Every structure is written in C-alpha cells, then in structure tokens.
Amino acid sequence: MFDHCLYFNTTALARTLEREWTAAFRDVGVTPPQGFMLRMVVAQPGLLQSELADGLAISRSTATRTLDGLQRLGLIERRPTGNDGRELGIHPTATAKRMVTALNAASAKVTARLKEQLGERVFDRTVAGVKAVKAKLA
C-alpha cells in the first residue's frame, strides 16, 4: 500500500534502526540519542547546546531533554563559556570519556553487521542517498 511513500518507508527504517542501536547501547547504559550526543560532546568539548542540536539535526528542546538525561547520569557538565553569562558549553565528565570507547565499539559493531547484511555498497549508497535527500529537503 505504501511502497512508494518516502515518509512511511523511512519511518519504518528508522524504527528498525532504533531497535538495533537501543540494543547496542543498552550495555553501555544510554539510549541511542544519548549515545550519539555523548560521542559528539567527547569529540568536541565545549560546544553550545545550539551547536549540538544543529550537528545532530534535532530541535533545541530535544537537545535540552537529552542533555538533562546525560547530566542526571553524571556524563556531562554545563559550564559558562565566558563570552556571555547565559551561554553554557557542554563538557564530558571523566566517566563519559571512559565510556566513549565502548560507545564507538557498539556503534561499529552495528554498522559492521548492517554492512554484512546489506552489502557494503548498498549500505554506503543508502547512507549517501538519505543524506542527499535530507540536504535537499532542509
């Protein structure tokens, strides 16, 4: 019925991928949104919340909720940047820095499994195609 519907098929794919990454990150103790955000925070300490939201293609309110969860877990700290009293940079804690290796390994394992199931060429073309569609619709 919805064979040619971009919304239906990408949403169904997103749900499938959400299950994959949820299982992969469960042992690390974070959700997929928390895991991807934490990887970005560790890679680029001091980013502003708005920069994280933009980099992850999420709304600022979603970024706030995800950061709140990471802060409750003791994985990030919000620190004044010095530029503006209201501006806060997001920094990983020592615990987060230790976790990032496990997060990267879990993500790499899922990616390797998907490449094996789909074939590397199909995987790479699909990722490139989805990114191109997203860029054109943004």
C-alpha positions as CSV (number, residue, x, y, z in Angstrom):
1,M,0.0,0.0,0.0
2,F,2.8,2.5,0.9
3,D,5.5,1.1,-1.4
4,H,6.3,4.5,-2.9
5,C,5.9,6.6,0.2
6,L,9.1,8.2,1.4
7,Y,7.6,9.0,4.8
8,F,6.3,5.5,5.6
9,N,9.5,3.7,4.4
10,T,12.0,6.0,6.1
11,T,10.0,5.9,9.3
12,A,9.8,2.1,9.2
13,L,13.5,2.0,8.6
14,A,14.1,4.4,11.5
15,R,12.2,2.2,13.9
16,T,14.2,-0.8,12.8
17,L,17.5,1.1,13.3
18,E,16.3,2.5,16.6
19,R,15.9,-1.1,17.9
20,E,19.4,-2.0,16.7
21,W,21.1,0.9,18.4
22,T,19.0,0.6,21.5
23,A,20.2,-3.0,21.9
24,A,23.8,-2.0,21.2
25,F,23.9,0.9,23.6
26,R,21.9,-0.8,26.4
27,D,25.1,-2.4,27.8
28,V,26.7,1.0,27.9
29,G,23.8,2.4,29.8
30,V,22.5,5.1,27.4
31,T,19.8,5.5,24.8
32,P,20.8,6.0,21.1
33,P,20.1,9.7,21.2
34,Q,22.2,10.0,24.4
35,G,24.9,7.8,22.9
36,F,25.3,9.9,19.7
37,M,25.2,13.1,21.6
38,L,27.7,11.9,24.1
39,R,30.1,10.9,21.3
40,M,29.8,14.4,19.9
41,V,30.4,16.0,23.3
42,V,33.5,13.9,23.9
43,A,34.8,14.7,20.4
44,Q,34.1,18.4,20.6
45,P,34.1,19.5,24.3
46,G,32.7,23.0,24.9
47,L,30.0,23.0,22.2
48,L,27.0,25.1,22.8
49,Q,23.6,23.4,23.1
50,S,22.5,25.0,19.8
51,E,25.6,23.6,18.1
52,L,24.9,20.2,19.3
53,A,21.3,20.4,18.2
54,D,22.4,21.6,14.7
55,G,25.1,19.0,14.4
56,L,22.7,16.2,15.4
57,A,19.8,17.6,13.3
58,I,17.5,17.8,16.3
59,S,15.4,20.6,17.9
60,R,16.8,22.6,20.7
61,S,14.1,21.3,23.1
62,T,15.1,17.7,22.2
63,A,18.7,18.6,22.8
64,T,17.8,20.0,26.2
65,R,16.0,16.8,27.2
66,T,18.8,14.6,26.1
67,L,21.4,16.8,27.8
68,D,19.3,16.8,31.0
69,G,19.4,13.0,30.9
70,L,23.1,12.9,30.3
71,Q,23.6,15.3,33.2
72,R,21.5,13.2,35.5
73,L,23.7,10.2,34.6
74,G,26.8,12.3,35.5
75,L,28.1,12.2,32.0
76,I,28.2,15.9,31.0
77,E,28.7,19.3,32.7
78,R,27.3,22.6,31.6
79,R,29.9,25.3,32.1
80,P,29.8,29.1,31.4
81,T,31.8,29.9,28.3
82,G,33.0,33.3,29.4
83,N,31.5,35.0,26.4
84,D,28.1,35.5,27.8
85,G,26.8,34.8,31.3
86,R,23.9,32.9,29.8
87,E,25.9,30.8,27.4
88,L,26.9,27.3,28.6
89,G,29.4,25.0,26.9
90,I,28.8,21.3,27.2
91,H,31.7,19.2,28.5
92,P,32.1,15.5,29.1
93,T,32.9,14.2,32.5
94,A,35.7,11.7,33.2
95,T,33.1,8.9,33.2
96,A,31.9,9.9,29.8
97,K,35.4,10.0,28.4
98,R,35.9,6.4,29.6
99,M,32.6,5.3,28.1
100,V,33.2,6.7,24.6
101,T,35.4,3.7,23.6
102,A,32.5,1.3,24.4
103,L,30.0,3.6,22.6
104,N,32.2,3.7,19.5
105,A,32.7,-0.1,19.6
106,A,29.0,-0.8,20.0
107,S,28.2,1.5,17.1
108,A,30.9,0.0,14.9
109,K,29.5,-3.5,15.6
110,V,26.0,-2.5,14.5
111,T,27.4,-0.8,11.4
112,A,29.5,-3.8,10.5
113,R,26.5,-6.1,11.0
114,L,24.4,-3.9,8.7
115,K,27.1,-3.8,6.1
116,E,27.3,-7.5,6.2
117,Q,23.5,-7.9,5.8
118,L,23.1,-5.3,3.1
119,G,26.5,-5.4,1.4
120,E,28.9,-2.5,1.8
121,R,28.0,-0.9,-1.5
122,V,24.2,-0.9,-0.7
123,F,24.9,0.4,2.8
124,D,27.1,3.2,1.5
125,R,24.8,4.2,-1.3
126,T,21.8,4.2,1.1
127,V,23.5,6.4,3.6
128,A,24.6,8.8,0.9
129,G,21.2,8.8,-0.7
130,V,19.4,9.5,2.6
131,K,21.9,12.3,3.4
132,A,21.3,13.8,-0.1
133,V,17.5,13.8,0.3
134,K,17.8,15.3,3.8
135,A,20.0,18.1,2.5
136,K,17.7,18.9,-0.4
137,L,14.6,19.0,1.9
138,A,16.3,21.1,4.6
